Amino acid sequence: MSAPPQPRTWLDEALVRGRVFLFGALTRPVDIAVLATRPRALWAYLRLWLARYRSSPYRPATDYESLHAVRAAGQSRGSVEYGETPVFVVLGLFRPHGLGPGARFLDPCAGRGRVVLGARATGATSTGIELRPPHVAHGRAIVAGLGATLRAGDGSQGDEWLTATHVYVCWTGLPDEARAKFDARCADLPAGAVVATLTHPARSHALDPLAQRTIVTSWGPETAYLYRRR
């Protein structure tokens, strides 16, 4: 079992915010440049960016809906505090493996839908599932304007796994027990589906490794692991 999270001090908070500011300053301009030729996607991206000031992912879950959802999923408040992956990073991971028109993208830890938006901009069908209802409330209408879906729920559940061709699992802060649920769902993916996991490698025997890369996130460098469903 994973160790319980330690309480964060004001210094921890300051360091997190400093890293987020630094890497945000580095990655946001690249995202904007990537989406510059898609005005509707760029406008949606900018609206999501502003939404972070109403519901930051770098603060603990305190509202009743979020706490109830977190407990029902067997997770802790700390496990649903996370940053975001830049659009250009996800496109770099998946586009060489067929992400585009006709593909079905799934982000089961979607936050406010930044990655979901980026995948939809390629022409893929794009769906995100997020445990915290406030994040969904801020992002759902924005991504829906592009034809993408963002819904509240436990990302390890749902029929989307049965048809997804590309899956991005940002499970950096999740405990072992929660990651095991996502691992189990990989067996439900169709043959040939491409899966990327962040920070922790997948353990599913249904996946064959493709590559391992260092990527940049909103909180700093991380390792991404790419797999293909047998």
MODATA-V842700 format. One record per residue. OMEGA is omega in whole degrees, -180 to 180 (* if undefined). BURIAL is b if it has 24 or more other C-alpha atoms within 12 Angstrom, else e. D_FIRST is the distance of its C-alpha to the first C-alpha in Angstrom with 2 decimals. Layout:
<<OMEGA;BURIAL;D_FIRST> <OMEGA;BURIAL;D_FIRST>>
This chain:
<<179;e;0.00> <180;e;3.77> <178;e;6.55> <-179;e;9.05> <179;e;12.02> <178;e;15.04> <-180;e;18.38> <178;e;20.70> <178;e;24.16> <179;e;27.43> <176;e;27.37> <-180;e;24.04> <-179;e;25.64> <179;e;28.81> <178;e;27.22> <-178;b;25.41> <178;e;28.71> <178;e;30.65> <-180;e;28.63> <179;b;28.89> <-178;e;32.62> <-176;e;33.16> <173;b;31.40> <179;b;32.79> <-180;e;36.23> <-171;e;35.74> <-178;b;34.32> <180;b;36.13> <179;e;39.55> <176;e;38.42> <-179;b;37.04> <179;b;40.34> <-180;e;42.35> <-177;b;40.54> <-173;b;41.24> <-179;e;44.72> <179;e;46.51> <-171;e;44.79> <-179;e;46.03> <178;e;44.35> <179;b;40.93> <179;b;41.56> <177;b;42.62> <179;b;39.51> <-179;b;37.37> <177;b;39.22> <176;b;38.75> <179;b;34.97> <179;b;35.09> <-178;e;36.96> <-179;b;34.51> <-179;b;31.82> <175;e;34.00> <-179;e;33.71> <-176;b;29.95> <176;b;28.13> <-177;b;24.64> <175;b;24.11> <-180;b;24.19> <175;e;21.61> <-179;b;22.06> <-179;e;24.37> <-174;e;26.55> <-177;e;26.16> <-179;e;25.92> <-179;b;23.05> <179;b;21.06> <-179;e;21.75> <-180;b;20.75> <-180;b;17.46> <-180;e;16.53> <179;e;17.92> <179;b;15.74> <-180;e;12.50> <179;b;12.21> <178;b;13.09> <-178;b;16.49> <-177;b;15.42> <180;b;13.92> <168;b;17.46> <-175;b;19.30> <173;b;20.44> <-178;b;23.57> <177;b;25.69> <179;b;26.73> <179;b;30.50> <-175;b;32.61> <179;b;34.23> <-179;b;30.96> <177;b;29.92> <178;b;33.49> <179;b;33.48> <-168;b;30.43> <-177;b;31.71> <177;b;35.49> <-179;e;36.07> <168;b;34.29> <177;b;36.48> <-178;b;35.28> <-180;e;38.43> <-179;e;40.78> <178;e;39.69> <179;b;36.00> <-174;b;33.35> <177;b;30.66> <171;b;27.39> <-176;b;25.11> <176;b;22.28> <-158;b;21.08> <-175;b;24.67> <179;b;25.08> <172;b;28.85> <-179;b;29.71> <-180;b;30.75> <178;b;29.56> <178;b;30.85> <-179;b;34.18> <179;b;34.35> <180;b;33.76> <180;b;36.40> <178;b;38.85> <-176;b;38.94> <179;b;40.25> <166;b;37.09> <-170;b;36.01> <-178;b;33.03> <175;b;30.44> <176;b;27.60> <-176;b;25.07> <-176;b;23.64> <-174;b;21.45> <-178;b;23.48> <-180;b;27.01> <178;b;28.81> <179;b;28.05> <-179;b;29.39> <-179;b;32.40> <-173;b;33.33> <-171;b;32.91> <-177;b;33.81> <-178;e;37.58> <-179;b;37.67> <178;b;36.05> <177;b;37.94> <177;e;41.11> <-178;b;40.36> <177;b;39.58> <-178;b;35.78> <173;b;33.36> <-178;b;30.63> <179;b;29.14> <177;b;26.55> <176;b;23.68> <-175;b;20.23> <177;b;20.62> <178;b;18.71> <174;b;21.57> <-178;b;25.29> <-179;e;28.04> <180;b;28.24> <-175;b;25.92> <-175;e;28.67> <-176;b;31.27> <175;b;29.69> <180;b;31.07> <-177;b;29.05> <177;b;25.52> <-176;b;23.99> <178;b;20.26> <-173;b;19.59> <-175;b;15.81> <-175;b;15.57> <-175;b;13.81> <176;b;11.56> <-177;b;7.75> <-176;b;6.52> <180;e;7.30> <179;b;10.54> <179;b;11.51> <179;e;11.38> <178;b;14.03> <177;b;16.19> <-178;b;16.00> <-179;e;17.27> <179;b;20.10> <178;b;21.40> <-180;b;22.93> <-178;b;25.07> <176;b;26.68> <179;b;30.26> <179;e;31.11> <179;b;31.70> <-180;b;29.45> <-177;b;28.14> <172;b;24.57> <175;b;23.48> <-175;b;19.93> <175;b;19.47> <-178;b;17.57> <177;b;15.05> <175;b;16.75> <179;b;16.68> <-178;e;15.61> <177;b;18.08> <179;e;20.76> <-175;b;23.23> <173;b;23.48> <-179;b;25.68> <177;b;25.24> <-175;b;28.16> <174;e;27.64> <-175;e;25.52> <170;e;26.97> <-180;e;26.65> <177;b;27.41> <177;b;28.06> <-179;b;26.38> <180;b;27.40> <177;b;25.17> <-180;b;25.98> <175;b;25.57> <177;b;22.60> <175;b;22.20> <180;b;22.90> <-179;b;22.37> <-179;b;25.03> <171;b;25.06> <177;b;27.57> <-179;b;27.05> <*;e;28.83>>
